[in-house]
Structure formats: structure tokens, C-alpha cells
Amino acid sequence: MTLETPRDPEQAEAAHSLISAEIAPSTTLGAVHLTVTDLGRSIEHYEHTVGLAELERSDARVSLGVDGRELLVLVEEPQARQVSGRSGLYHFALLVPEREQLAEWLAHAARDRVTLVGLSDHFVSEAIYLSDPDGHGIEIYWDRPRHLWEQRVASRMTTLPLDVDNLLGELSEQPHRSYPGLPPGTIMGHVHLKVASIAQTVSFYRDVLGFGLMAQLGAQAAFLSAGGYHHHIGANTWESAGAPVASESTVRLRHATIVLPDDTSRGLLLERILASGQEPQSTTAGPMVEDPSGNLLLLLTGD
């Protein structure tokens, strides 16, 4: 499905209320965990189409990433059903460091006939969209320099057609006949969620977790971040207003990962979560919390 972000940036409504909590500015996102129905098929897609590399594999689980950094974990459940009208993942977004690298990926998509679902210029970034074999949304993007959009996200972030010819003009030489994979430095830039309610989502991610509200389109969409980034978390109700979370028997987002810089910043965050009335779930990987739409978030530290 094609990304739909606020078409008219002047309609974006950023919050002006006093924020009572602030997440550590250097907070980032980590690996996204997904359920898939055919692990072999998914590995083929993510290695050869997307450009991730296999890091670790067991019978029903694979970890993929770039340059040793884990960005995606797939868990096979062959009987999982695809459902619509549920909260969960809209797309996860892989951020490449340079515009030329986005152009290289687009040249690979054209040469290898990759099916795309969107090509967009968001002012803050340029983005290419596709889906995996189970329908999970994927974005591959490049950020414009921060000084061009900083403090202008609410007024300027939009969706316009991507200037494909201009992007491909970045290529200094003929692209590789076979795509070598996503470049070193690729990270999980943001995660865009399908949610049941924007008001409840903002209340949780802004007022409890402490992400800054960068832009909002009424009751339809919101974009939140740490440290003034254009967004680490996107949320919309276009397909999921009032909907329950996808059940465990479906193809779904298992959880996303928020990476705090250290134990102190994670401890402060956990205190706010407890004060809000939610007790984080203890897992072998770390504490897990749930947003108001049922989307799970693993809280890790980078130290």
C-alpha cells in the first residue's frame, strides 16, 4: 500500500501544550520483529530484494541486518493468517546514509523488476516503498540535511511524487549488475504504526514515553521523535481506527525496539511507565511495554 502522509503541510497540527516528560535525545530505534509464513521465501526477499544480510538463523527464526547491526528479526509461523483492519505495522523504514545509495537501490529495483508501492518526496526525506511476501510494509529512504527541515517538520513534511530522474542522476557510474546490498551505516530510521486512536497514541508516546510531537494531522496521523528528528514513530488510523491489535495467529508485528542510551535513561522511562499505571513485562531480552493499540515495544540500552 502507498504511504499517505499529510497532503497539505499547513493542515499539520503540532502540539503546543507543555510536555511533562522527555525521552533521552539520543534515543534511537532497534530491530523490528515480524511473523512470517515462509522463512525461506522471506530470507530470499530480504537478502536479494531489500539488501539485508543474514546474521543468525535457527529452524524458525532469522536475524538480518547490515554490517553486523541487527535490524530485522523474522519468526516463521506457517499457519499465520493475513488480516486487515487491525493495529500493528504500517511499515518499518531503513535509512541509508547518502542520497547516491538510495539512487543505487532504485536502480537495482528497476533493473531487477522489484514491485514498488510508492515513490515519495516528503521534504524531510526521499523514500521508496515496497512490501514483503507477507504484506509487511517496508520503506527505504534518505534524509535531506537536517538544517533544511529542522523546526519546520510540522509546516513542511508532506507527500509529493519523487523526482526519479533527478535521484538517478546521483549515480556517478553504471550501477552494479547485481545489487551488493544495503550500505554500511544503514539503520532503522523509524517505525510507522497502525493505531486505534491518535489521541491515545500521542498521550502515550509523548506524555509517558517522552517523544516530542513533531506533526499531527488531526485524528488521522501523528509523528513523534527523540532529539528533534523528524520522526522515529509514525502512527495513523487510516486502516485501523478503533481496531483491535492483530492476534497471535496472524501475520503481525511481534514488537519494535526502542534503544535508550544507557541504564539511567531507561530507568527514568520505566519509572514514568509504572507511574502511568502500566507494569512493564519482564522478558529475557529486556522490559517490554504496550502502547494503547496493543503494539509491543522492547526497551533496550545502547551501552
Buried (B, 14 or more C-beta within 10 A) or exposed (E): EEBBBBEEBEBBEBBEEEEEBBBBEEBBBBBBBBBBBBBEBBBEBBBBBBBBBEBEEEEEEBBBBBEEBBBBBBBBBEEBEEBEEBBBBBBBBBBBBEBBBBBBBBBBBEEEEBEBBBBBBBBBBBBBBBBBBBEBBBBBBBBBEEEEBEEEBBBBBBBEEBEBEEBBEBEEEEBEEEBEBBBEEBBBBBBBBBBBBBBBBBBBBBBBBBBBBBBBBEEBBBBBBBBEBBBBBBBBBEBBBEBEBBEEEBBBBBBBBBBBBEEEBBEBBBEBBEEBEBEBEEEEEBBBBBBBBBBBBBBBBBE
